[in-house]
Amino acid sequence: MAALYLQVRAGPLHLMLDAGAIHEVLTREAADPADAADTRQAQWRGDVLPVIPLAAFLGFPGDAPAVGVVYALAAGLPPVMFGIDEVIGLRAAGTASWRSTPRLPGAAAGLFDAVYIDAERGLLAYRLRDALEPSRFGLLDAGA
């Protein structure tokens, strides 16, 4: 059975986020930072979430992310907001859809566990690993 993933773009990279870990997808206007001077946090349903602009985190230059994805890094931990540039769409991807991840440099090493080949668009989309530790993104482990 194929699992559902949200295919997004962060800088030049296409990423696959587990749809089951997504709480909400917000436009930049709806995901204004909690404090306009501090773009590292955003208000979401009465909570203040850390914001991780994925393109910048992975070392790519660019403008402020256009979209916020409220995402659970692991069960039992509060969500974070990933800043991304574009939502491509939902994709159903079964085991046969995935390939081994090539070696990735720097901050990307260890974040992804497989590559989805999007033949329709002629590109690769990296699957974000399940149950990531917040420390991977420079965040304190709120579950500790």
VOTOR-956421 format. One line per 10 residues: number of its first residue (from 1); their letters; for each residue x, y, z of C-alpha. Coordinates in steps of 0.2 Angstrom, whole numbers, plus 5000, padded with zeros to 4 digits. Each point is the difference from the previous one (the first is absolute). Example, Ala and Ser with C-alpha at 12.3 -4.5 7.8 and 13.67 -1.06 7.14 Angstrom:
2
1) as) 5062 4978 5039  5006 5017 4997 $
% end
This chain:
144
1) maalylqvra) 5000 5000 5000  5007 5017 4995  5002 5013 5014  4996 5019 4997  5013 5013 4999  5000 5018 4997  5012 5005 4987  5007 5018 5003  5015 5010 4994  5013 5009 5011 $
11) gplhlmldag) 5012 5009 4990  5005 4989 4985  4996 4984 5010  4984 4990 4999  4995 4992 5016  4987 4987 5005  4992 5003 5017  4990 4986 5008  4982 5006 4998  4995 4992 5017 $
21) aihevltrea) 5012 5011 5009  4994 5016 4993  4988 5010 5011  4997 5014 4988  5006 5010 4985  5000 5019 5001  5004 5014 4988  5013 5012 5006  4986 5013 5004  4991 4988 5011 $
31) adpadaadtr) 5017 4994 5008  5006 5017 5006  5014 4999 5013  4995 5002 5018  5012 5015 5001  5003 5009 4983  5018 5002 5005  5002 4982 5004  4997 4989 4985  5006 4984 5009 $
41) qaqwrgdvlp) 4983 4999 5008  4982 5000 4994  4983 5000 5009  4989 4985 4996  4983 4996 5009  5006 5009 5016  5017 4992 5000  5017 5007 4995  5009 4988 4989  5018 5000 4994 $
51) viplaaflgf) 5002 5004 4982  5013 4991 4989  5002 5008 4983  5005 4984 4991  5009 5007 4985  5011 5011 5011  5003 4986 5013  5006 4989 4985  5012 5014 4995  4990 5008 4985 $
61) pgdapavgvv) 4998 5018 4998  4983 5008 4997  4986 5010 5006  4989 4997 5015  4990 4984 4998  4983 5003 4992  4991 4985 5010  5001 4993 5017  4997 4982 5003  4996 4995 5018 $
71) yalaaglppv) 5008 4983 5002  5003 4988 5014  5018 4994 5000  4996 4985 5011  4985 4994 5010  4998 5008 5017  5010 5016 4996  4992 5017 4996  5000 5004 4982  5012 5012 4990 $
81) mfgidevigl) 4996 5011 4985  5010 4996 4985  5002 5015 4988  4999 4995 4982  4999 5008 4983  4986 4991 4992  4988 4985 5002  5000 4989 4985  4986 4988 5006  4996 4983 5008 $
91) raagtaswrs) 5008 4985 4993  4996 4982 5004  5017 4990 5001  5002 4982 5004  5016 4990 5004  5004 4998 4982  5000 5019 4997  5015 5003 5011  5019 4999 4996  5015 5001 5011 $
101) tprlpgaaag) 5005 5018 5005  5017 5006 4993  5012 5007 5012  4995 5018 5005  5011 5013 5007  4999 5010 5016  4984 5003 5008  4991 4989 4988  5009 4984 5006  4989 4988 5010 $
111) lfdavyidae) 4984 5010 4997  4994 4990 4985  4999 4981 4998  4994 4998 4982  4997 5008 4983  4984 5000 4990  5002 5001 4981  4987 5012 4993  5000 4994 4982  4985 5012 4996 $
121) rgllayrlrd) 5011 5015 5004  5017 4993 4997  5007 5003 5018  5005 4992 5016  4991 5003 5016  5008 4996 5017  4990 4991 5013  5002 5008 5018  5005 4986 5012  4987 4995 5013 $
131) alepsrfgll) 5002 5004 5019  5013 5014 4998  5008 5007 5016  4997 5019 5002  5019 5002 5003  5002 4996 4982  4993 5017 4997  5009 5009 5014  4984 4999 5011  4999 4993 5018 $
141) daga) 4992 4984 5002  4983 5005 5008  4996 4982 5004  5015 4999 5012 $
% end
